[in-house]
Amino acid sequence: MTEPQPPARRPRRPGRLSLLLAAGGVLGGTASAVLGNVTGNLLTDLSKTQLGSASAAVIVLGLAAGMFVEWRRQRQGPAEGDDTAATSTVAVPTLPWPAGFTGRSADVAAVVDALGPKHAVAVVGRRAVGTSSCAIQAANLCRDDFPDGQYYLDLRRDGRARSARQVLTALARILGTRPPASGRTDDLTEAAHEIRGQIDGRAILLVLDNVDDPDQVRPLLPPTARTCRLLLAGTAALAALDRAVTAYGLEEPDTDDAVELFADAGAAAPAARRHRPDPRTDPAVRAIVELCGRQPRTIAELGRRTAQHGWRHGDVLDALRRAVDTPPHQQIAVSPATLLVTARDTAYQALGAEARRLWRLMSLSPVPLDRPTIAALSDRSVHRVGRLLHELAAGGFVDGAAGDRYEVRGLLAPYARMHLRDAEPVRRRVAAQARLTRHLARRAERHAAALAVAGTPPDREPALALDDDPYSWFDLHQELLLAVVRVPAGAVETLPRRVRRWWFRLAVALCGWLAHAERLDEWENVCRTVLATPTADDRPEIAGWAHNELGVLRRRRGDPQGAATALSLAVAERGRRGTAQARMNLGLVLLDLGQLDDAVEHLELSRRHRSGADRAGLALTDLGLGAARLRRGELETAHHHLVRAANTFRASGDARGYAAALANLVLVHSAMGEHLDAAQAWRAALREYESVADPTNHAVALLNAGATLLASAPGQARQAYLMLAESQRLRGDRPTAGLGRTLLYLGDAAAALGDDAEARQRWVDAATVCEEANDAEGQAAADSRLVGRTSDVS
């Protein structure tokens, strides 16, 4: 088959400026000829009195300018969008032959099959994914089906998209019809109608490449319903023409096709070394094409350059990985391979400058971001970010996620990190990282402060808006918060100073939520990450905070000895204000260990070191002092501290603290013989726990209420039994002193109800659990009940 020839250019009608200049020259020449027939004297007089030397010069310049303009127009050829009629046309096939096309056999076959029954087929995909090559390859494979001609037109010549009028004009030149007279709808329709009439009944294939906007080809749709076929290649916007066009979606090539493309491009290039490993069997090449997002243009060029310069595949892979995996705040030398990858990303270059910047900055986060967070990251308004996200989504650069969030496409994430390192200097990357961390820290602090008063259990559907519900907000953004906090773990020595402050505040707020949600493992990981930062070494109060959190964590896990060790470090490292919190927690741990005097001492010191403005801290210390005094039998003092704590919690709106103080007041009133006050206290405590997501302390309140009912009102043993059974359910199966006491009183309730077998079984279980939990007092109580019940039976 002969090689396709370019279409013949037809002569173009002179423009308006050249006509005027030529006319001026002709008139000047005619006047000179007439004057030449007059006598010399008359010519001399006229030239002096009417024309003059300036008029003669104008005539000469007019002739020269007209000839020059016409010469330039003939050299440049016809321009797009000309509305003049063609004087002559030659319909020459213009379909190019593809060069170096590799892979995609299934995709090409599907397009060829679709061209049989369908009159208009569109190969759609993101820019630079290979839609043009696929369409041209499919068109060449079915050349024999269109003997009357195969014509190709690039709608993005020289990087600029053609308008619908320019498209119809170019097709009119190819097919020999009249181009549209203007860009009005009726003129476009008339020109498209003439094109249809020219190709109707003929086996012709029209290939329109690089269609960016459906409006460019809309006048041609629907095409003729006979033997002519229309094949389009362009962006996913063509899928909107679903009624007139059959769209075939094209994604990036798979890994095998990408490796084959890399190898073929390298084989076609002059290699620097004769003996090179086969890229098809080198695992490094598979990793390279994945880091390049399997983008055909980039892979082909990288394969060619690798073979041409003799680069080792392992070295290229190491260079790309270094650019992708190195933390953004660290400076590294950019390799030639990385520069080549970023330079060949034509889809990225087609974006607007702001869209490119936004996409680069979004690669700082490995998880989806909502619009306010993206706005803070890019330092743009939410409205502006919405328009840029639409541009990125239309180009296939970002994907949507739940909660109106967006993220960089997983396949293109390494690509985006390379662009970030190539286009953004270190100071800008650090500034963006600081803006992101500051935004998240402020929002997390606000929602963490609302956890104590939100009153929404985590397992209930939120009744508030997403941004007003702390539980839903943390649930939605937990991956992002954890990712931002854990990022410095691999590069803690180089964490920028302008990021550290906000990063630490984010870690504190995140630990507050993790503790509230009982996510103990993640809570511990965050604390240990904080201890690994250089800030913890420079500032002892930060290390003290981390040790304090670890102490509270170990206490929750039932490890009082480990908690005491961590809290002792916190007391030694924190300042006076910070020591108050650590001393209070240490006092509570010592209270669990039975060291009552030391516990009271630390709690008193904690209250003394508290600021008067720290009402919540004072209330917590009073709560701990009330529990310690109660254990020592100092009922009046315990009552004083607990009442003061309850009043402070209630005034500040802390339902959890208020319920905990009431639960301890139940025991004080019961020990003082004030059974009516005790009943009022446990009823109020249980009402509060109905709206508070705190199963641990709720179980404590139920235990206190059940034990009080058994002691003060044996006739209400059934109600006490139900309360104790619910307390057991909330505690779970982990052996703790609280679970042992709950089983102990469950046995008492069963005995009061006359079920001796269950009572004995409950006491046996209580003795076993108390022994495992090192609760000697509880174990002794269970053994005494078992011995007493045995002696009664004897």
Helices and strands as residue ranges (DSSP letters): H 16-36, H 40-46, I 47-51, H 52-76, H 105-115, E 120-124, H 131-141, G 143-145, E 149-154, G 157-159, H 164-175, H 185-199, E 204-211, G 214-216, G 218-220, E 229-234, G 236-240, E 246-249, H 255-268, G 279-281, H 283-291, H 296-309, H 313-325, H 336-343, H 346-349, H 353-362, E 369-370, H 371-378, H 382-394, E 398-401, E 405-408, G 410-412, H 413-423, H 426-454, G 466-468, H 470-486, G 487-490, G 492-494, H 497-516, H 520-532, H 534-538, H 540-556, H 560-573, H 576-592, H 596-609, H 615-631, H 635-652, H 655-671, H 675-689, H 695-712, G 714-716, H 717-731, H 737-752, H 756-772, H 776-793
